[in-house]
Amino acid sequence: MGIGVIILGMHRSGTSLAAEIAYRWGAYADTKVLIEPNDWNLRGYWEHRPLVELNDALLATVHSSWKVPPTNESQLHLARLAQEGSFRRRALRILANMNANQTVWFWKDPRLCVLLPFWKEIWGNVVYLIPVRDPMSSSRSLCARGDFSIQSALLLWQRYMSTVILDKDVSSRALFFSYEELLGDSSKVCNHICQFLDKNTGTDGHDRELRLARMSEVVEPQLHRNRTASPFSVDEGGTEIQHELYRLLMCNAHGRELCAINSFPMPSGWRNALIENAITGHERESFHFLRKLLRPTKWKATTLLQQIINY
């Protein structure tokens, strides 16, 4: 069985670039089923379509989506779904296709951050690459697509990244690295990634210089769009908890000794706020799917739902 490299991180935070770097390092991808590039990601998403489709189905089963992540209770249900049934069988089939080559492979999909309780029961021997981008920059990137506000994008970032950092199984086998530093000094950060992957996958150092050159050449400065004028650490936007979460993520990215880990609790009503954002965003979700989201929250949104019907 091969070893998996799982790329985790918030949407619009450099996960696609991290995936391409892993591919240039030598990790296998089934290129026949990768999602095609588009205007939002000209170099490609590096996401396996069968994986993304399964992840969307898993999220829908617990009345969630990538824009409205599962609750803590729903994550417990996801762990149970991994024990038996159609979702487990489907996941194992996808995994078997990756392991068929008996080599190191990679998966990238930001949805994996909020589906860890399911996938940790499935994928076996894996390590993690986790790019950390300034949350205000990734939030502005989401807003540029027209379906998020800054506040809702930061809520989504907090849920994704707190789920990752608080999972000790993940953080103990992960390399966190700064997206901004990757763009600023690609040779240094790619060398760090190469050393991590070599060591943790049992890969010898043959052709290291050639592999490093391939990894570094995909890092383009023009990728750094929607950047903020000042770093999130001094930005007035975001909550105190979000700033503390970013500080801890950057501690990991710089290899510094970790301070006490907070629980980074989500604010009251966070999920209703994301549901409302999904409804009022420019890229509307389907009425029937949103109705499933709204039912367990008992949130009265008749007017908004009627607007979607007539949209």
Summary of the structure (lengths in Angstrom):
residues: 311
radius of gyration: 19.1
end to end distance: 48.9
largest distance: 62.5
contacts: 974
relative contact order: 0.15
helix: 54%
strand: 8%
